[in-house]
Amino acid sequence: MVETNKLQTLDIEKDLNNPQLSMLSVLVDKLNDEIVARLSELAEQKVGRLTFHFAGIKLDAFENEIKEFEDFIEKNRFREKRNYDISHKELPEKWSDHKSINIPYSKIVVAIAKALELMKKIDDVFLGPSAKYLWQEMRRKRYKSTYPVRVSYMLLPYFWLSHDIRGKIIQEEMKRGMKVWDDMKVKVNGVETTIKACGKWGAIILGRQLMILDESFVELSEISFPTKQDDSING
């Protein structure tokens, strides 16, 4: 839309004959329809599909928030436009029966914001305190082309976060009363002992000290602390 506005002039005939402007206009309309269709699908009351309704049933939560989103989509004719003009284009026999459904850009922005807010709330329940940090990481990575966007969002729960952030997540999970630590038998400098371990976030507690490791783990067999001859830690 920004690029389109840059190319537009006060000369209508010139604008109509500008192929680059025409292509951008087509792209804007295509993306606009795609967003309207996706938001409509999220508001469907379907079970077994990727909808807020189904997520609410699975989590037994957010009934009021989901109803508010569905009502907004219905009131602002998102579903009507999708069914009439996008997914199933209707072609009335008479020209006079044709209609145009226009959804203001501001309403689309509000709908996107409501959808994102609901997604983050659902992730907060399903993933816990890590959700907000994972979304921040996703935002940081969103314009990198390492993976297709759809794949990147599927990988969101598995992003590996920094030492400091993983430490914060552990503290917040403990405050919520979530199960963070497991008892694990390991050898520490050759002596077998039992420690508290959090394999998911790659953390252990030795004595009263929280240690964040470089990698996640399922099991630890041995931990060696640095001596005068060796300043490395191996897990």
The 8 nearest C-alpha neighbors of each residue, nearest first, counted from 0:
[[1, 3, 2, 4, 27, 23, 24, 5],
 [0, 2, 4, 3, 5, 6, 23, 27],
 [3, 1, 5, 4, 0, 6, 23, 20],
 [4, 2, 0, 6, 1, 5, 20, 23],
 [3, 5, 1, 7, 2, 6, 0, 8],
 [4, 6, 2, 3, 7, 1, 8, 0],
 [7, 5, 3, 4, 20, 2, 8, 14],
 [6, 8, 4, 5, 14, 3, 9, 20],
 [9, 7, 10, 6, 14, 11, 13, 5],
 [8, 10, 11, 7, 14, 13, 12, 6],
 [9, 11, 8, 13, 12, 14, 7, 15],
 [12, 10, 14, 13, 9, 15, 8, 7],
 [13, 11, 15, 14, 10, 16, 17, 9],
 [12, 14, 16, 10, 11, 15, 17, 8],
 [15, 13, 11, 17, 16, 12, 7, 10],
 [14, 16, 12, 13, 17, 11, 21, 18],
 [17, 15, 13, 14, 18, 12, 21, 20],
 [16, 18, 14, 20, 15, 19, 21, 13],
 [19, 17, 21, 20, 16, 22, 15, 14],
 [20, 18, 22, 21, 17, 23, 6, 24],
 [21, 19, 23, 17, 22, 18, 3, 24],
 [20, 22, 18, 24, 19, 23, 17, 25],
 [23, 21, 19, 25, 24, 20, 18, 26],
 [22, 24, 26, 20, 25, 21, 27, 3],
 [23, 25, 21, 27, 26, 22, 20, 28],
 [24, 26, 22, 28, 23, 27, 29, 21],
 [25, 27, 23, 29, 24, 28, 30, 22],
 [28, 26, 24, 30, 29, 25, 31, 23],
 [27, 29, 31, 25, 26, 30, 32, 24],
 [30, 28, 26, 32, 31, 27, 25, 33],
 [31, 29, 33, 27, 32, 28, 26, 34],
 [30, 32, 28, 34, 29, 33, 27, 35],
 [33, 31, 35, 29, 30, 34, 36, 28],
 [34, 32, 30, 36, 31, 35, 37, 29],
 [35, 33, 37, 31, 36, 32, 38, 30],
 [34, 36, 32, 38, 33, 37, 77, 39],
 [37, 35, 39, 33, 34, 81, 38, 32],
 [38, 36, 40, 34, 39, 35, 33, 41],
 [37, 39, 41, 35, 40, 36, 34, 42],
 [40, 38, 36, 78, 42, 37, 41, 77],
 [39, 41, 37, 43, 42, 38, 36, 50],
 [40, 42, 50, 38, 39, 43, 51, 37],
 [43, 41, 69, 39, 40, 50, 51, 44],
 [44, 42, 40, 45, 41, 50, 39, 52],
 [45, 43, 52, 42, 46, 50, 53, 51],
 [44, 46, 43, 48, 53, 47, 52, 50],
 [47, 45, 53, 48, 44, 52, 50, 49],
 [46, 48, 45, 53, 49, 50, 54, 52],
 [49, 47, 46, 50, 45, 53, 52, 54],
 [48, 50, 41, 47, 53, 51, 54, 40],
 [51, 49, 41, 52, 53, 48, 43, 42],
 [50, 52, 54, 53, 41, 55, 65, 42],
 [51, 53, 55, 50, 44, 54, 56, 45],
 [52, 54, 56, 46, 55, 50, 51, 57],
 [55, 53, 51, 57, 56, 52, 58, 50],
 [56, 54, 52, 60, 58, 53, 59, 57],
 [55, 57, 59, 53, 54, 58, 52, 60],
 [56, 58, 54, 55, 59, 53, 60, 52],
 [59, 57, 55, 60, 56, 54, 125, 124],
 [58, 60, 56, 55, 57, 61, 62, 54],
 [59, 61, 55, 58, 62, 56, 57, 54],
 [60, 62, 64, 63, 55, 65, 59, 121],
 [61, 63, 65, 64, 60, 66, 55, 59],
 [62, 64, 66, 65, 61, 67, 60, 68],
 [65, 63, 67, 61, 66, 62, 68, 117],
 [64, 66, 68, 62, 67, 63, 61, 69],
 [65, 67, 69, 63, 68, 64, 70, 62],
 [66, 68, 64, 70, 65, 69, 63, 71],
 [69, 67, 65, 71, 66, 70, 72, 64],
 [68, 70, 42, 66, 72, 71, 67, 65],
 [69, 71, 73, 67, 68, 72, 74, 66],
 [72, 70, 68, 74, 69, 73, 75, 67],
 [71, 73, 69, 77, 75, 70, 74, 76],
 [72, 74, 70, 76, 71, 75, 78, 77],
 [75, 73, 71, 76, 72, 70, 77, 69],
 [74, 76, 72, 73, 77, 71, 102, 106],
 [75, 77, 79, 73, 78, 74, 80, 72],
 [78, 76, 80, 72, 79, 75, 39, 35],
 [77, 79, 81, 39, 80, 76, 82, 73],
 [78, 80, 76, 82, 81, 77, 83, 73],
 [81, 79, 83, 84, 77, 78, 82, 100],
 [80, 82, 85, 78, 36, 79, 84, 86],
 [83, 81, 87, 79, 80, 86, 84, 78],
 [84, 82, 80, 88, 89, 81, 87, 79],
 [83, 85, 88, 80, 81, 82, 87, 86],
 [86, 84, 81, 87, 88, 82, 83, 32],
 [85, 87, 81, 82, 88, 84, 83, 36],
 [88, 86, 82, 85, 83, 89, 84, 81],
 [87, 89, 84, 83, 85, 86, 90, 82],
 [88, 90, 83, 87, 91, 84, 82, 97],
 [89, 91, 92, 88, 97, 93, 96, 83],
 [92, 90, 93, 96, 97, 89, 94, 95],
 [93, 91, 90, 94, 96, 97, 95, 89],
 [94, 92, 95, 96, 91, 97, 90, 98],
 [93, 95, 96, 97, 92, 91, 90, 98],
 [94, 96, 93, 97, 98, 91, 92, 90],
 [97, 95, 94, 93, 91, 98, 92, 90],
 [96, 98, 94, 95, 91, 99, 93, 90],
 [99, 97, 96, 100, 95, 94, 83, 84],
 [98, 100, 101, 97, 84, 80, 83, 102],
 [101, 99, 80, 98, 102, 76, 84, 79],
 [100, 102, 99, 103, 80, 76, 104, 77],
 [101, 103, 104, 100, 106, 75, 107, 76],
 [104, 102, 105, 106, 101, 107, 108, 75],
 [103, 105, 107, 106, 108, 102, 31, 109],
 [104, 106, 108, 103, 107, 109, 102, 110],
 [107, 105, 109, 108, 103, 104, 110, 102],
 [106, 108, 110, 104, 109, 105, 111, 103],
 [107, 109, 105, 111, 106, 110, 112, 104],
 [110, 108, 106, 112, 107, 111, 113, 105],
 [109, 111, 107, 113, 112, 108, 106, 114],
 [112, 110, 114, 108, 113, 109, 115, 107],
 [111, 113, 109, 115, 110, 114, 116, 108],
 [114, 112, 110, 116, 111, 115, 109, 117],
 [113, 115, 111, 117, 116, 112, 110, 118],
 [116, 114, 118, 112, 117, 113, 111, 119],
 [117, 115, 113, 119, 114, 118, 112, 120],
 [116, 118, 120, 114, 115, 119, 121, 113],
 [119, 117, 115, 121, 120, 116, 122, 114],
 [118, 120, 122, 116, 121, 117, 123, 115],
 [121, 119, 123, 117, 122, 118, 116, 124],
 [120, 122, 118, 124, 123, 119, 117, 125],
 [123, 121, 125, 119, 126, 124, 120, 130],
 [122, 124, 127, 120, 130, 121, 126, 125],
 [125, 123, 121, 122, 127, 126, 120, 58],
 [124, 126, 122, 123, 127, 121, 58, 130],
 [127, 125, 122, 123, 130, 124, 129, 128],
 [126, 128, 123, 124, 129, 125, 130, 122],
 [129, 127, 130, 168, 123, 172, 171, 131],
 [128, 130, 132, 127, 131, 168, 133, 126],
 [131, 129, 133, 123, 128, 132, 126, 122],
 [130, 132, 134, 133, 129, 135, 128, 123],
 [131, 133, 135, 134, 129, 130, 136, 164],
 [132, 134, 136, 130, 135, 131, 129, 137],
 [135, 133, 137, 131, 136, 132, 138, 130],
 [136, 134, 132, 138, 133, 137, 131, 139],
 [135, 137, 139, 133, 134, 138, 140, 132],
 [138, 136, 134, 140, 139, 135, 141, 133],
 [137, 139, 135, 141, 136, 140, 134, 142],
 [138, 140, 136, 137, 141, 135, 142, 143],
 [139, 141, 137, 143, 138, 142, 136, 151],
 [142, 140, 138, 143, 137, 139, 148, 151],
 [141, 143, 140, 144, 139, 138, 148, 145],
 [144, 142, 140, 141, 145, 146, 139, 148],
 [143, 145, 146, 142, 147, 141, 148, 140],
 [146, 144, 143, 147, 151, 140, 148, 142],
 [147, 145, 144, 151, 150, 148, 143, 149],
 [146, 148, 150, 149, 151, 144, 145, 152],
 [149, 147, 151, 150, 146, 152, 141, 144],
 [148, 150, 152, 151, 147, 153, 146, 154],
 [149, 151, 153, 147, 148, 152, 146, 154],
 [152, 150, 148, 154, 153, 149, 146, 147],
 [151, 153, 155, 154, 149, 150, 148, 137],
 [154, 152, 150, 151, 155, 149, 156, 157],
 [153, 155, 151, 152, 157, 156, 150, 158],
 [154, 156, 152, 157, 153, 158, 133, 151],
 [157, 155, 154, 158, 133, 153, 126, 130],
 [158, 156, 155, 154, 159, 133, 153, 160],
 [159, 157, 155, 156, 160, 154, 133, 136],
 [160, 158, 157, 161, 200, 214, 133, 215],
 [159, 161, 158, 165, 164, 162, 133, 136],
 [160, 162, 164, 163, 165, 159, 166, 213],
 [163, 161, 165, 164, 211, 166, 160, 212],
 [162, 164, 166, 165, 161, 167, 160, 211],
 [163, 165, 167, 166, 161, 162, 168, 160],
 [166, 164, 168, 162, 167, 163, 200, 161],
 [165, 167, 163, 169, 164, 168, 162, 170],
 [168, 166, 164, 170, 165, 169, 171, 163],
 [169, 167, 165, 171, 170, 166, 129, 172],
 [168, 170, 172, 166, 167, 171, 173, 165],
 [171, 169, 167, 173, 168, 172, 174, 166],
 [170, 172, 174, 168, 173, 169, 167, 128],
 [173, 171, 169, 175, 177, 174, 170, 168],
 [172, 174, 176, 170, 171, 175, 177, 169],
 [175, 173, 171, 176, 172, 170, 177, 169],
 [176, 174, 172, 173, 177, 171, 128, 127],
 [175, 177, 173, 174, 172, 178, 179, 171],
 [176, 178, 172, 175, 173, 179, 174, 127],
 [179, 177, 180, 176, 173, 172, 181, 175],
 [180, 178, 177, 197, 173, 172, 181, 169],
 [179, 181, 197, 196, 195, 178, 182, 203],
 [180, 182, 196, 195, 183, 197, 179, 194],
 [183, 181, 195, 194, 193, 196, 180, 184],
 [182, 184, 193, 194, 181, 195, 185, 196],
 [183, 185, 193, 192, 194, 182, 191, 186],
 [186, 184, 220, 221, 191, 192, 193, 219],
 [185, 187, 191, 221, 190, 189, 192, 222],
 [186, 188, 222, 190, 189, 223, 221, 191],
 [187, 189, 223, 190, 222, 186, 224, 221],
 [188, 190, 186, 187, 191, 221, 223, 222],
 [191, 189, 186, 187, 188, 192, 185, 221],
 [192, 190, 186, 185, 187, 189, 184, 193],
 [191, 193, 184, 185, 186, 190, 194, 187],
 [194, 192, 184, 183, 185, 182, 195, 191],
 [193, 195, 183, 182, 196, 205, 204, 184],
 [194, 196, 182, 204, 181, 180, 203, 183],
 [195, 197, 203, 181, 180, 202, 198, 194],
 [198, 196, 202, 180, 199, 201, 200, 203],
 [197, 199, 216, 201, 215, 217, 200, 196],
 [200, 198, 215, 197, 201, 216, 217, 202],
 [201, 199, 198, 202, 215, 197, 165, 169],
 [200, 202, 215, 198, 212, 214, 199, 197],
 [203, 201, 211, 197, 210, 212, 200, 196],
 [204, 202, 196, 210, 195, 209, 197, 205],
 [205, 203, 209, 195, 208, 210, 206, 194],
 [206, 204, 208, 207, 194, 203, 209, 195],
 [205, 207, 208, 204, 194, 209, 195, 203],
 [208, 206, 205, 204, 209, 210, 203, 195],
 [207, 209, 205, 204, 206, 210, 203, 211],
 [210, 208, 204, 203, 207, 211, 205, 202],
 [209, 211, 203, 202, 204, 208, 212, 205],
 [212, 210, 202, 201, 162, 209, 203, 213],
 [213, 211, 201, 214, 202, 210, 215, 162],
 [212, 214, 211, 201, 215, 162, 161, 202],
 [215, 213, 201, 212, 216, 200, 159, 211],
 [214, 216, 201, 198, 199, 200, 213, 217],
 [217, 215, 198, 218, 201, 214, 199, 219],
 [216, 218, 198, 219, 215, 199, 197, 201],
 [219, 217, 216, 220, 198, 183, 185, 196],
 [218, 220, 221, 185, 234, 217, 216, 222],
 [221, 219, 185, 186, 218, 222, 234, 184],
 [220, 222, 186, 185, 219, 234, 187, 223],
 [223, 221, 234, 187, 233, 186, 188, 224],
 [222, 224, 188, 232, 233, 187, 221, 225],
 [223, 225, 232, 188, 226, 222, 231, 233],
 [226, 224, 230, 229, 231, 232, 223, 227],
 [225, 227, 229, 228, 230, 224, 231, 223],
 [226, 228, 229, 225, 230, 224, 231, 232],
 [227, 229, 226, 230, 225, 231, 224, 232],
 [230, 228, 226, 225, 231, 227, 224, 232],
 [229, 231, 225, 226, 228, 227, 232, 224],
 [230, 232, 225, 229, 233, 224, 223, 226],
 [233, 231, 224, 223, 225, 234, 230, 222],
 [232, 234, 223, 222, 231, 224, 221, 225],
 [233, 222, 221, 219, 232, 223, 220, 212]]
